[in-house]
Amino acid sequence: MRDFKQLTFWKRSHLLTLQVYSLTKSSFPKEEMYGLISQIRRSSSSIPTNIAEGCGRNSNAEFRRFLIISTGSSSELEYQFLLAKDLGYLSDAVFKELSAEVIEIRKMLYSYIQTL
């Protein structure tokens, strides 16, 4: 059994999720609560959640499958950041920061997957 809390990409994805929750609480319009806010929160939390679940699996193949799901969630989140920027909910600077972080996490996931 692996300890997900020791994985750098889990730590960073957890911090990104905390940032997403804070940001969507403060800077998104309330009418997006059940729309884009909900989708962004689900996508962001899906990344560390699937990493954690994969760590609890018994084989590298199962762990790898959950990491691949996390990469898919990171791509989904990257698009949702773009949509939020285009809708005027994120500034260009915040969008660039968030996008860079989610891309870096995805690269870390891909690299780790190659080792399994």
ROKE-987520 format. One record per residue (C-alpha): residue number from 1; residue in three letters; x negated, y, z. Coordinates in pm, whole numbers. Layout:
# residues N
{nr=NUM rest=ALA xx=X yy=Y zz=Z}
...
***
This chain:
# residues 116
{nr=1 rest=MET xx=0 yy=0 zz=0}
{nr=2 rest=ARG xx=-131 yy=343 zz=-94}
{nr=3 rest=ASP xx=-91 yy=657 zz=117}
{nr=4 rest=PHE xx=67 yy=912 zz=-117}
{nr=5 rest=LYS xx=-20 yy=1196 zz=123}
{nr=6 rest=GLN xx=-388 yy=1142 zz=39}
{nr=7 rest=LEU xx=-341 yy=1192 zz=-337}
{nr=8 rest=THR xx=-436 yy=1540 zz=-458}
{nr=9 rest=PHE xx=-172 yy=1540 zz=-731}
{nr=10 rest=TRP xx=95 yy=1451 zz=-473}
{nr=11 rest=LYS xx=-18 yy=1735 zz=-245}
{nr=12 rest=ARG xx=-10 yy=1984 zz=-531}
{nr=13 rest=SER xx=328 yy=1866 zz=-656}
{nr=14 rest=HIS xx=469 yy=1890 zz=-304}
{nr=15 rest=LEU xx=341 yy=2248 zz=-272}
{nr=16 rest=LEU xx=487 yy=2330 zz=-615}
{nr=17 rest=THR xx=824 yy=2194 zz=-502}
{nr=18 rest=LEU xx=815 yy=2413 zz=-190}
{nr=19 rest=GLN xx=731 yy=2712 zz=-409}
{nr=20 rest=VAL xx=1018 yy=2628 zz=-646}
{nr=21 rest=TYR xx=1270 yy=2608 zz=-361}
{nr=22 rest=SER xx=1154 yy=2943 zz=-224}
{nr=23 rest=LEU xx=1155 yy=3110 zz=-563}
{nr=24 rest=THR xx=1495 yy=2981 zz=-669}
{nr=25 rest=LYS xx=1642 yy=3090 zz=-337}
{nr=26 rest=SER xx=1518 yy=3444 zz=-369}
{nr=27 rest=SER xx=1498 yy=3542 zz=-735}
{nr=28 rest=PHE xx=1760 yy=3347 zz=-928}
{nr=29 rest=PRO xx=2121 yy=3464 zz=-957}
{nr=30 rest=LYS xx=2372 yy=3286 zz=-736}
{nr=31 rest=GLU xx=2580 yy=3176 zz=-1038}
{nr=32 rest=GLU xx=2289 yy=2945 zz=-1131}
{nr=33 rest=MET xx=2316 yy=2752 zz=-802}
{nr=34 rest=TYR xx=2482 yy=2452 zz=-968}
{nr=35 rest=GLY xx=2311 yy=2501 zz=-1303}
{nr=36 rest=LEU xx=1949 yy=2589 zz=-1361}
{nr=37 rest=ILE xx=1855 yy=2616 zz=-992}
{nr=38 rest=SER xx=1979 yy=2263 zz=-928}
{nr=39 rest=GLN xx=1798 yy=2128 zz=-1236}
{nr=40 rest=ILE xx=1468 yy=2299 zz=-1151}
{nr=41 rest=ARG xx=1482 yy=2177 zz=-792}
{nr=42 rest=ARG xx=1559 yy=1820 zz=-899}
{nr=43 rest=SER xx=1280 yy=1816 zz=-1157}
{nr=44 rest=SER xx=1023 yy=1962 zz=-921}
{nr=45 rest=SER xx=1110 yy=1729 zz=-633}
{nr=46 rest=SER xx=1119 yy=1430 zz=-868}
{nr=47 rest=ILE xx=744 yy=1461 zz=-928}
{nr=48 rest=PRO xx=622 yy=1400 zz=-570}
{nr=49 rest=THR xx=917 yy=1172 zz=-494}
{nr=50 rest=ASN xx=825 yy=930 zz=-772}
{nr=51 rest=ILE xx=458 yy=942 zz=-674}
{nr=52 rest=ALA xx=555 yy=851 zz=-318}
{nr=53 rest=GLU xx=789 yy=574 zz=-430}
{nr=54 rest=GLY xx=525 yy=430 zz=-662}
{nr=55 rest=CYS xx=274 yy=421 zz=-378}
{nr=56 rest=GLY xx=508 yy=193 zz=-188}
{nr=57 rest=ARG xx=519 yy=-62 zz=-470}
{nr=58 rest=ASN xx=316 yy=-381 zz=-467}
{nr=59 rest=SER xx=144 yy=-368 zz=-804}
{nr=60 rest=ASN xx=-51 yy=-125 zz=-1017}
{nr=61 rest=ALA xx=199 yy=-181 zz=-1299}
{nr=62 rest=GLU xx=488 yy=-65 zz=-1081}
{nr=63 rest=PHE xx=286 yy=227 zz=-945}
{nr=64 rest=ARG xx=194 yy=326 zz=-1301}
{nr=65 rest=ARG xx=561 yy=319 zz=-1406}
{nr=66 rest=PHE xx=654 yy=566 zz=-1131}
{nr=67 rest=LEU xx=362 yy=793 zz=-1222}
{nr=68 rest=ILE xx=484 yy=796 zz=-1582}
{nr=69 rest=ILE xx=829 yy=898 zz=-1458}
{nr=70 rest=SER xx=658 yy=1182 zz=-1268}
{nr=71 rest=THR xx=490 yy=1301 zz=-1587}
{nr=72 rest=GLY xx=828 yy=1310 zz=-1758}
{nr=73 rest=SER xx=969 yy=1518 zz=-1473}
{nr=74 rest=SER xx=674 yy=1756 zz=-1505}
{nr=75 rest=SER xx=749 yy=1810 zz=-1875}
{nr=76 rest=GLU xx=1114 yy=1872 zz=-1791}
{nr=77 rest=LEU xx=1010 yy=2124 zz=-1526}
{nr=78 rest=GLU xx=775 yy=2300 zz=-1765}
{nr=79 rest=TYR xx=1064 yy=2355 zz=-2007}
{nr=80 rest=GLN xx=1293 yy=2476 zz=-1729}
{nr=81 rest=PHE xx=1032 yy=2735 zz=-1631}
{nr=82 rest=LEU xx=1027 yy=2854 zz=-1994}
{nr=83 rest=LEU xx=1407 yy=2875 zz=-1999}
{nr=84 rest=ALA xx=1411 yy=3068 zz=-1671}
{nr=85 rest=LYS xx=1155 yy=3314 zz=-1809}
{nr=86 rest=ASP xx=1351 yy=3360 zz=-2132}
{nr=87 rest=LEU xx=1668 yy=3422 zz=-1931}
{nr=88 rest=GLY xx=1487 yy=3689 zz=-1730}
{nr=89 rest=TYR xx=1478 yy=3500 zz=-1401}
{nr=90 rest=LEU xx=1097 yy=3469 zz=-1394}
{nr=91 rest=SER xx=841 yy=3736 zz=-1474}
{nr=92 rest=ASP xx=570 yy=3654 zz=-1727}
{nr=93 rest=ALA xx=310 yy=3639 zz=-1449}
{nr=94 rest=VAL xx=511 yy=3397 zz=-1233}
{nr=95 rest=PHE xx=595 yy=3187 zz=-1538}
{nr=96 rest=LYS xx=227 yy=3159 zz=-1633}
{nr=97 rest=GLU xx=129 yy=3063 zz=-1278}
{nr=98 rest=LEU xx=400 yy=2798 zz=-1244}
{nr=99 rest=SER xx=343 yy=2658 zz=-1592}
{nr=100 rest=ALA xx=-31 yy=2633 zz=-1539}
{nr=101 rest=GLU xx=23 yy=2445 zz=-1214}
{nr=102 rest=VAL xx=271 yy=2196 zz=-1356}
{nr=103 rest=ILE xx=44 yy=2135 zz=-1657}
{nr=104 rest=GLU xx=-254 yy=2077 zz=-1428}
{nr=105 rest=ILE xx=-54 yy=1830 zz=-1217}
{nr=106 rest=ARG xx=52 yy=1645 zz=-1533}
{nr=107 rest=LYS xx=-312 yy=1625 zz=-1648}
{nr=108 rest=MET xx=-409 yy=1484 zz=-1309}
{nr=109 rest=LEU xx=-133 yy=1226 zz=-1334}
{nr=110 rest=TYR xx=-241 yy=1123 zz=-1686}
{nr=111 rest=SER xx=-601 yy=1086 zz=-1572}
{nr=112 rest=TYR xx=-502 yy=875 zz=-1274}
{nr=113 rest=ILE xx=-272 yy=658 zz=-1485}
{nr=114 rest=GLN xx=-569 yy=574 zz=-1708}
{nr=115 rest=THR xx=-751 yy=426 zz=-1408}
{nr=116 rest=LEU xx=-473 yy=177 zz=-1329}
***
